[in-house]
């Protein structure tokens, strides 16, 4: 674990700020029960909380430990035992597989709760600002130590690999990056051709005997494909920035292409069977798109 003196120095945490936090402890201790009740209301909104808090005994133990941690946040003595205590909490989070996203989100609530209390009890402006600075720093240091367990776990897994395994892993990561950039270029090319298709359909509308009704439907279909291609590029940009890739965007592009076919075939009485088949495929894709979206919402 990072040396606690270095950690405090990096955050410019002073002894005066430690005393300010100690001075706040009696007030925060009175709010501890309110804090834990509101904290639980907040974390139950995560959706997957029940996977980690499976029964009444675990919940009671967790509530007790969170309340202790909250009061201890204002202990005024931030030495090695204090930071080791935080680090062990982080190790428990890693052990049970708690996502760091939940930890970070929970700290947003903690920060808001404490700062709201400080605002309500605002008296002296200078002291008010000092209290805010002290609270911000101790919360950030707590979050830093808690999440360091995750970083060290990832590092230990990497260091435990053999030289050959590390080489393979590094090579795969580089190859994956190249493939992603190739995919981005390919999507840009698809969008370019979609623009060309749209322009060509406009040309046919005005300079051929395709007919106004069919021409307009064809143009709308091309525009739909172009829109889907743009959405796909947007998703790939998000993916390159580290976000998850939405497979739903590919499904949406396929649906757009088929819908274009439907718009064109709808004017022909000879394409009834083709329309029926395409309609079934579109419905299947729509169901798949809904399932992908539902699964994505559950994982958030």
N, C-alpha and C positions, 0 to 999 in steps of 0.2 A: 504493500500500500504506500502511496505517496506520503512522505514525511509531513506530519501535521503542521510543523512550524513553517515549512515551505508553502503548504496550502494556505495557511492564514496570511502569510506574507504576500502571496500572489493575489489574494482578495483584499489586501490592505486592511485586514481586520485587526482592530486595536483593542487594548485592554479597556479603554473607555467604553467601547461598544459592547464589550463583554459585560461591564457593569450596568450599562443601560438595559441589556437584555435581562439581567438578573433582577433589576428594578421592575421590569414588566412581568416577572413570573407570578406574583400573587394575583394580579389582575387576570392573567391568562389561565391560571389554575381554576379560578372561579368560572371561567368559560369552557373548561375542559369537557364537561358533559354535553353542553350545547355543541361544541366542536365535533365530538365523536358522533353525535346523532346526525348532524348535517353532513359530516364526512361520509357516513354510511349511505345516506340518501344519494350522495354524489356518485360514489363508486358502484352502487347497484345499477346505475345508468349505463355502465360499460357494456352490459350484456353478457359477458363471460365471467363475471365475478363469482357466480355460483360454482364454477369449476374449481375455484381455489378456496372458497369458504363453503364447505360441503355440508356441515351440520352445525347444530347449536353450540356444541362444545368448542369447535374451532372458531366460530364467530365470537363467542364470549372471550376466548383467549386472545383473539386478534384485536378486539375492541380494547381489552385491557392493555395490550402492548402498544397500540396506537396512542392511547391516552397517555401512557407513560412517556412515549417518545415526544408527544406534543409538549408536555410539561417540562421535560428534560431539554427541550429546545431552548429554554430560557434559564438554564442552570447557572450560567455565568462562568463556568469552568470548562474550557474547551481544550483539553489536553489529549494525550495519546489514548487513554482509556475511553474517552468520549468518542473519538474517531474510530477506534477499533470496534466499539459498540455499533456504530453506524455501518462499518464495513461488514460485520457479521449479519446485519439485517439484509444488506445487499446480497450476501452469499446465499441467504435463505431464499430470496427472490429468484436468484439464478437456479437454485436447486429445484424449486417447484415449477420453474418455467414461466414465471410471470413476465410478460412483455414489458420492455422499458417504456413503451408508449403509455401504459397504465400508470407507471411510476411518475412520469413527467406530467401527465394529466392530473393526477392526484395532488401534485405539488402546486399546480395552478390554483386548486381549491384552497390549499393551506395558505398560500400567499394572500389570496383574496380575503380569506376569513380574518387573518391577523391584521392586515392593513386596514380593513373595514373597522375593526375594533379600535385601532389607533386613531382613525379619523373621527370616530364617535367621541372619543375621550380627548379630542384636541384641546389643548390649553395654551401652551407656549409654542410659538412658531419655530423657534430655534431648536427647542427640545423635540418638537414634533418631527422635524427633518432628521435629527440624529437617530430617533427611534426607527424611522423608516429605513435609513441607511443600514442600521444594525440588523434589522429584521431581514432585509433583502440579502445581505451578505451571509447570514447564518443559514438561510434557506438555500441559497445557491451552493454553499459549501456542503450542506447535507446532501443535496441532489448530486453534487460532484462525486462525493464518496460512495453513495449508494450505487450510482451507475458505473463507477470504476470497477466494481465486481464483474459487471458484464464484459467490459473491455478486457480485463485480465483473463476471464474465462475463454474469450475468443482467442486471445494471444496464446494461452496455454495449449489450446487445441491445435493451433498452427505449429507451435514449437514441438509438439509431440509427434508431428509427422516426420517421416524419413526424408532425406534429401531428394530421393526420386519422387516421392509423393508431393513434396513442395514444388518441384519442377513441373510436374504434371498439372498441379493446381494452378500455378502461375500461368502456364501455357494455355490452359483452358480459359482462364479469365481474359487473357489477351485476345484469344480467338473469339470469345464471346463479344468482346468490344468491337472487333472488326466486323463480325456478323451483324451487330446492331447498327453500325454505321452504313454497312451495305444495304440493310433493310430500309434505313432512312432514305438512302439515295433511290432505292427501288420504288418506295412510296412516292417520292417526289416525281419520279418518272411516270408513275401511274396517274398522279394528279395532272401532269402535263398532257398525257394522252386523253384524260377525261375532259380537259379544256378543249383539246382538238376535236373530240367527239361532239362536244356542245356546239362549237363553232361550225362543224360540218352539218349538224342537224339544223342549225339556223340557216345555213346556205341552202339546204334542201327545201326548207320551208318556203323560201322566197324565190328560188330559181329552179324548181322542179315541179312536176305534176303530182307530188305526193299527197296533196290535199291539205287544207287548213287544219281540219280536225286531227288527222293522223300526225301532221307535222308538229302541232302544238304539244300533243301527248308525247311525241318522241323527244322534243326539246326538254319537256319537264322531266322525262326519264333520265336524260343525260345530265340535267342539273342535279337530280337526286344522287346519281353516281358520283358526281364531282363533290357534292356536299359530304357524302360518306367517306370519300378519299381524304378530304381535308380533316375530318374527324379522326381518321386513322393516323394521319401525320401528327396531329395534336397528341394522340395517345403515345406515339413513339417518342415524341419530344419529352413527355412526362417520364417515359421509361428511361431515356438517356440521362435524365436528371435524378435518377435513383428511385423513382416511384414504380409501383407495380404496373405491369402491362395489362391492359384490359382486352381480353380475348373477345369481349362483346363487340368491340369496334370492327373486327374482322367479320363477325356474324352480320353486323349492320351493313357492311359493304356488300356482302353476298345478297342480303335482302334487297338492297337498293337496286342491284343489277337485275334481280328477278322481277322486281316491281316494274322496272323499265320494260321488260319483256311483256308483262301483263298489260301495260298501257298500250303497247304496240299491237299485241294480239287481240285485244278487246274489240278492235274494229273489224276483225275477220271472223266470219262464221265457220271457217274451215279449221280454225285453231282451237276448237272446243276441248278436245282431248289434251292438247298441250297446255291449255290454260288450267285444266283440272290438275294435271301433274304439278305444274309450277305452283298452283295454289296450295297443294298439299306440302310441297317443299317449304314454301314461305311460312306456313303455319308451324311446321316443325322447327324452322329457324327461329321463329318468334318465341316458341316455347323454350328453346335452348338459350336464347337471349335473356328471357325472364329468369331462368334457373341460374345463369351466370350472375345476373344482377342481384338476385336474392342471396346467393352464396357470398358475394362481395360485401353486401350490407351486413351479413352475419359476422364477418371477420373484422369489421371496423370497430 
